[in-house]
Amino acid sequence: MACVNDFRLRFGRRELVPIVIGGMGVDISATALALEGARLGGIGHISDAMVHTVSDRRYDTRFVSQKAKLYKHNAASSDKSKVLFDLGRLAEATHNHVGRTMEAKRGEGLIFINCMEKLTMNAPRETLRVRLRSALDAGIDGITLSAGLHLGSFALLEDHPRFRDAKLGIIVSSLRALQLFLRKNARLRRLPDYVIVEGPLAGGHLGFGMDWAQFDLRSIVAEVEQYLKAEALDIPLIPAGGIFTGGDAVSYLEAGAAAVQVATRFTVTRECGLPDPVKQEYFSATEEDIEVNMISPTGYPMRMLKGSPAIGAGNRPNCEAYGYLLDGNGNCAYITAYNREVLAHPGAKKISVRDKTCLCTAMRNFECWTCGHYTYRLKDTTRRLADGSFELLDAEHVFRDYQFSTGQNIALPAQAEAKVSVG
Ligand SMILES: Cc1cc2nc3c(=O)[nH]c(=O)nc-3n(C[C@H](O)[C@H](O)[C@H](O)COP(=O)(O)O)c2cc1C
């Protein structure tokens, strides 16, 4: 029976294990996880979501507190239009995050960065330009464009010296989105190096409406594949969303996919950036504990655990410190929802906002437990410890399970005794 290791992802003459660990912001697909993906010969992703916070947390910088201080006078105002990011600091923070990650890279694989267009940062074009270019300056192997159509993103890089040598790819959830992207960029004569087709079972934001359940990954992949063939476009196609076992991955690779992108299985690894108690929430989740809702101010549906502290929290908008989702005019759907609740409950010490969440604060504090549809199967991928908790996994173990297990088999971690005798 075939396993993932029988296949290779080819970029020119370079051959990789066809496993891509997907980007998970904010700092969930952390540097340590991405480094393992690359060390093992596949592709790992870091994310540039809230990169100032990530740099502060990991590299002892003070970007967030400095911005908060600069705009402190505005904290009580609902007009956030003047709360802007300093582009020099954005470049510096990106450089820190990417540069230090790349310095630590070992092995034959690659490290890409996930860049979400929906992180509009109160100046969408200017900030995206800095994010993309600084990542290339700092030596990232590739950029995965996500959460948006990215119709103008290649043009922001056109005159960058690495525009044609770095790997640049895009995540789409429909053929139509890919067609728009290709049409818009035709004049640049630079095709994406890979296309990730993300289906409705993925974690994070979904590229579908609340009718997501009516779509399925296999049909979208087949449709995109047919189109690429008909247009004689030789672009590696990478399905994502709900690929839970080596056997699932093989079924896509046998049907012509160049690689698979996976994420949920890695959320419970030691290298994943989520705090350990949150990883236990992921392990113990049942199917009923998972929902797709509209509380993200981006307007995209998002899948998460119903127990996420972000749901119903009434945090005061903290755009002075964060402000990643402000559109170009200083608006965010959470601010509107928050102000409505404040008006409706005059004098209340604490309010609850149920229809939207302050995603910056929630993601920063790991309180929005976004997850893939099959999170409820994670408990079947490990062992239960004597205290009732679940044993965290090594990223290498999960990677190798995808790479070598056949059919629907899932390798469990070695027994504690066996580990001792081997070690
Ligand atoms: C916790 C979590 C956070 C995610 N965050 C992002 C993100 O910031 N940007 C993005 O493009 N995709 C994000 N995703 C989607 C993954 O990169 C990936 O494409 C998808 O989850 C793969 O499906 P799987 O989780 O079923 O393996 C996230 C997924 C998870 C589970």
The ligand as an SDF file (V2000), in Angstrom:
LIG
                    3D

 31 33  0  0  0  0  0  0  0  0999 V2000
   -5.3830   26.7110   14.7620 C   0  0  0  0  0  0  0  0  0  0  0  0
   -5.3960   27.0410   13.3060 C   0  0  0  0  0  0  0  0  0  0  0  0
   -5.0810   28.3330   12.8960 C   0  0  0  0  0  0  0  0  0  0  0  0
   -5.0350   28.6370   11.5200 C   0  0  0  0  0  0  0  0  0  0  0  0
   -4.6660   29.8910   11.1390 N   0  0  0  0  0  0  0  0  0  0  0  0
   -4.4950   30.1620    9.8230 C   0  0  0  0  0  0  0  0  0  0  0  0
   -3.9600   31.4130    9.4190 C   0  0  0  0  0  0  0  0  0  0  0  0
   -3.5990   32.2500   10.2410 O   0  0  0  0  0  0  0  0  0  0  0  0
   -3.8460   31.6550    8.0890 N   0  0  0  0  0  0  0  0  0  0  0  0
   -4.2130   30.7090    7.1420 C   0  0  0  0  0  0  0  0  0  0  0  0
   -4.0770   30.9670    5.9340 O   0  0  0  0  0  0  0  0  0  0  0  0
   -4.7030   29.5100    7.5040 N   0  0  0  0  0  0  0  0  0  0  0  0
   -4.8340   29.2160    8.8220 C   0  0  0  0  0  0  0  0  0  0  0  0
   -5.2630   27.9740    9.1960 N   0  0  0  0  0  0  0  0  0  0  0  0
   -5.5270   26.9560    8.1400 C   0  0  0  0  0  0  0  0  0  0  0  0
   -4.3310   25.9890    7.9750 C   0  0  0  0  0  0  0  0  0  0  0  0
   -3.1770   26.6560    7.5580 O   0  0  0  0  0  0  0  0  0  0  0  0
   -4.6050   24.8180    7.0190 C   0  0  0  0  0  0  0  0  0  0  0  0
   -4.6980   25.2090    5.6830 O   0  0  0  0  0  0  0  0  0  0  0  0
   -5.8440   24.0020    7.3430 C   0  0  0  0  0  0  0  0  0  0  0  0
   -6.2220   24.0650    8.6930 O   0  0  0  0  0  0  0  0  0  0  0  0
   -5.5730   22.5510    6.9570 C   0  0  0  0  0  0  0  0  0  0  0  0
   -6.6080   21.7120    7.3670 O   0  0  0  0  0  0  0  0  0  0  0  0
   -6.4690   20.7550    8.6530 P   0  0  0  0  0  0  0  0  0  0  0  0
   -6.3210   21.6560    9.8130 O   0  0  0  0  0  0  0  0  0  0  0  0
   -7.7350   19.9730    8.6350 O   0  0  0  0  0  0  0  0  0  0  0  0
   -5.2550   19.8760    8.4550 O   0  0  0  0  0  0  0  0  0  0  0  0
   -5.3320   27.6420   10.5580 C   0  0  0  0  0  0  0  0  0  0  0  0
   -5.6650   26.3490   10.9880 C   0  0  0  0  0  0  0  0  0  0  0  0
   -5.6880   26.0460   12.3360 C   0  0  0  0  0  0  0  0  0  0  0  0
   -6.0270   24.6360   12.7540 C   0  0  0  0  0  0  0  0  0  0  0  0
  1  2  1  0
  2  3  1  0
  2 30  2  0
  3  4  2  0
  4  5  1  0
  4 28  1  0
  5  6  2  0
  6  7  1  0
  6 13  1  0
  7  8  2  0
  7  9  1  0
  9 10  1  0
 10 11  2  0
 10 12  1  0
 12 13  2  0
 13 14  1  0
 14 15  1  0
 14 28  1  0
 15 16  1  0
 16 17  1  0
 16 18  1  0
 18 19  1  0
 18 20  1  0
 20 21  1  0
 20 22  1  0
 22 23  1  0
 23 24  1  0
 24 25  2  0
 24 26  1  0
 24 27  1  0
 28 29  2  0
 29 30  1  0
 30 31  1  0
M  END
$$$$
